[in-house]
Structures are given as C-alpha cells and as structure tokens.
Amino acid sequence: MSTPFLNADSMTGGYGAADILHGCTLSVDKGQIAVIVGPNGAGKSTAMKAVFGMLNLREGKVTLGGQDITHLSPQQRVHLGMGFVPQTHNIFTSMTVQENLEMGAFIRTDDFRGTMDQVFELFPILHEKRNQAAGELSGGQRQQVAVGRALMTKPTVLMLDEPTAGVSPIVMDELFDRIIEVARTGISILMVEQNARQALEIADKGYVLVQGRNRYTDTGAALLADPDVRKSFLGG
Amino acid sequence: MTDFLNAFIVLANFVLVPGIAYGSQLALGALGVTLIFAILRFTNIAHGDTMAFGAMITIFVTWALQAAGVSIDPLPTALLALPVGIAATAVLVLATDRFVYQFYRKQKVEPVMLLIVSVGVMFVMNGLVRFIIGPDDQRFTDGERFIISSRTFKEMTGLAEGLAIKTTQGITVVTAILTVAALFWFLNRTRMGKSMRAYSDNEDLALLSGINPERVVAVTWVIVAALATIAGVLYGLDKSFKPFTYFHLLLPVFAAAIVGGLGNPLGAIAGGFVIAFSEVTLTYAFKRVIGYLVPEGMEPSGLVQLLATDYKFAVSFAILVIVLLFKPTGLFAGKNT
C-alpha cells in the first residue's frame, strides 16, 4: 500500500511536559474526507494542531505528498498547500468578507480573482455580503467565510476544526454538503467533528480517538455500523 | 443681528478656530498612539517625545534652509523640512524597535511590561531632545503670519469684532485632512494596509495567512513616525517648540485616543476634537460673547470662565475618568486588551 497523501504517523507529544497524544496516526488521501471523532478531551483538536505544526512532536512524523514536513512551521506548511480553519477566531471580524478572502490569498503573488469567484460560487451568500464586515454575519455564514479564506491559497489539504460548532442543524447539513463539494475538486479534507454521526456519514475514513490514542479506524460507514462504536460514541 | 454676528465672531476667533487647529494636532497625535496600540498592542508613553524629536529635526533642517536662503513664502519653510524630519524619526523609532521593543516582543511579554519599557524609551528620547536642542523655547515659523488678520476682517465686514485666522492654523487643518485621508486610503485600499488591519484584528489568523509580522510592525513604526512628526511640527508652528510642552501633550493625546476608543483610528480623530474643544471651551472666558447676546445692562460682571487656563490638563483628566467609568471602550468601541 502506498503512503497516503497526508500522513501523520504515530504522533506523540503535548503542550508541556505531559503528552496528550500517544502514538496517534491520521492520514488522508487526495479528494478524501477523513473525520476525527471522539469524546471531549480525547485530543482531537490537539491532533489537528500537531498535524499542522502548532505543537512540538516528541515522536512520529508528518509527510505531505511524500515530503517530510515534521519540522516545518505552520506558515511554511501553508506555503506547501495546507489550509487550516481553527475552531474559533477563524475570521477577521472587523474586515469585510471580501477583505477576509484577500487576506487568505496573502501569500499568492498571482491573480487570485479566479479563486475568489470559485469561493463565491461555492458560497453564494458570501458574494451577496462581500462588502459587509465578517463579524456582522451569522454563525453559519462566518464559518463559510472561514472556510473560504482557507480555500484562497488553493490548498491541497484542508483541515477543519469543528466547522459546524455553534451553527443550526439546517446550516450544518448545508456546510457538510459544501465540504463534500470541496473534496470533489480533489482537495483532501481532515476534520474534527462534534456531530459524529453526520460527520461519519460523509467520511471516507473515520478515526475514533480516546485519550490521544487511535481506538477505532475504519471507513465512515463501517464505523457507523460497528455496534461498539455506536454504543460508546454515537449514543446507541 | 449685528450683536449676534459679533458674538459669533468672538466665539469663532477664540474658540472655534483655535479648537479646530488644536483638535487636528491632537487627532494626529492620537492616531499614532492608537496605531501602536492596535498593532503592537501596547500603550506607547514615548509618543509625546517622538513628536518632539521629529519636530526638533525639522527645526534644524528649517534653520539650515533659512540660512541657505531657501523659502516657500508665504508658506513656512518648515513644510519643506518636514520630510527630512519624518525620515529621521522613522530611523529613530525603527532603531528603538530593533534594539528595545523587539527583544520583549520575542518573549511575548504582557502589554503592561511594554508600557513600562516605553516609559524608559520616553526618558531617553526626552533627554536626547533636550540635550541636542536645549530645553528652551524655539521659534521657527516664517512666511505669511495670517491668512486673514483681525483688522482686515473688520474692514471687510464692518463688524466691531475681528476674526483672525493664522496661516499656521490653516496649514494645520489642511495638512491634517490630507494626512488622515492618505492614512485611511492606505489602511483600506492597499494590500499592506489591509494586512496591518488583519494583524491587528486577529494575530494568529494573520500568521496562518502568511502575513509577516515583523514587516507589519516596521511599516507601522514608519507611519507612526510620520504622524508624530507631522503632529509635532504643526503644534510647534502653531504655538512654539519647547521639549517639555511635548511631554505635557502626552496627556491630551492619550485622552483623545482613549476617549475615541483605543485602536480605532476614526475614534482617535473624534477624540482629538472632543478633548480640544472641551479644553478650549471650559477655559474660555465667555464674558464678551454673552455681552453681545444679552440686553444692555445685563452684561455679566465676572469673566464667565469655568476654569482657569492653568487647569486645562484637568479637563483631559476629567474626561478620561468619565469615559473610563461609563464607557471604557471609548466612544467608538475600540480594541479590548
């Protein structure tokens, strides 16, 4: 089996002296959606940050398209084509929607208007509100701005930390639809989700983390069908 | 009717015109303070002395130009010297940042620590300026003194009261408008300006977007140097240059920035005028204005002055306290630390 496009292998590390991740492995292939679920405090967000280089790893390594990126800073990873949408504070609230997208494209020196049009096509509401301050938008719209901002670099991997946190169920379904659309364009998606059941439904790959370790790893559908997973993590 | 006009002219001459000029100077000063707060996230106590340094360099260049016989009469020669003053101040603040602030920034110290550091920087700059130019009053205004003098105005209108507009006041307002327009254009229209706003808004996300923080900081210092020098020179032209007055200016400048909402450029401008007009209005003796408005025989015998001019700094303080008590974020919601 060849190495997946983004491969984080047996990551061990934490913020201080104590490790939060214990040999955690995550990977995602081109155009796939990988979802990380698990109970509170399982280290889901920490695992994401580790993949993005916001955490020092004591062991393990991260590769992107075969290149070892374990020791690169988050900024360098952005240049290599990784996009990250943090869980909170993921937009520039005082700037307009369009300015948010422009800032997303900051590292690009070429003409990024085409990409902006694509983002507007994906999220039509953003086009309508492009001159409004992003901080004035609703929760779901803000998440769209956040995802749109990350898409402006034309990433090959998009990492989303709880993209549906705090949005209504209807908006959540719509966001998931959009995420599938993004994946269809060939972008790999790695995301952490609270709404485990819905997220696993769209996942090509699912990871159940418990206390910083991989507990179950399978396709999304298989995890949904697994009685143990259902009982422990999906509420029956 | 003539009485009413006369009353208005007295008011304009002693309150409106000086208030607008002083407000413009404070607004430019407060803009510098607010930009540092928004982007470097600390309160720069050394700002008053940065203004003094910029003004001092401009004065030296002005004197050199005057000695060389260069003149742009009727405008003051200082305007010609201004770019040199800005450049020198930019070098000074960039060097200060490189050798002082950067060290603390790398350690990600608390804003209050940087504030204390800036107190130290203030003492050094203050000493530097007084060491080089001396503590005395310096006059460097030349060119035409009045746009319209009190006498010409009386002759033109036939009114008993005259309205004088000094050239320096006119220049202050025009320069302030141009400067503010240029600043807002830069912040809202250019890639660099937008990245500065982004950095101010959300530092982490700006880093994730590939914005280079050290570049943002450097550009901010250059802009602040320009704003401080322009404010310092305009104040010096309008009043006179004395290093210590610039240290005193710090209070109204800060009051303006805080009243408007620290970190909010529009607020800094509004705050500048609020503070300026409060100071001028509260310390002005309204006797003559009222004298024209009330029927004969009812003129007030006192000066109708709320506060002696010696207390003008108390006005800034009082407004500062009131705003901090009732609307701590300022009139225009500024940044929270």
Interface residues (C-beta under 8 A of the other chain):
Chain A: P74 Q75 V78 H79 F84 P86 H89 N90 I91 F92 T93 S94 M95 E99 E102 M103 G104 F106 I107 R149 T153
Chain B: R191 K194 S195 R197 A198 S200 D201 N202 D204 L205 A206 L207 L208 S209 G210 I211
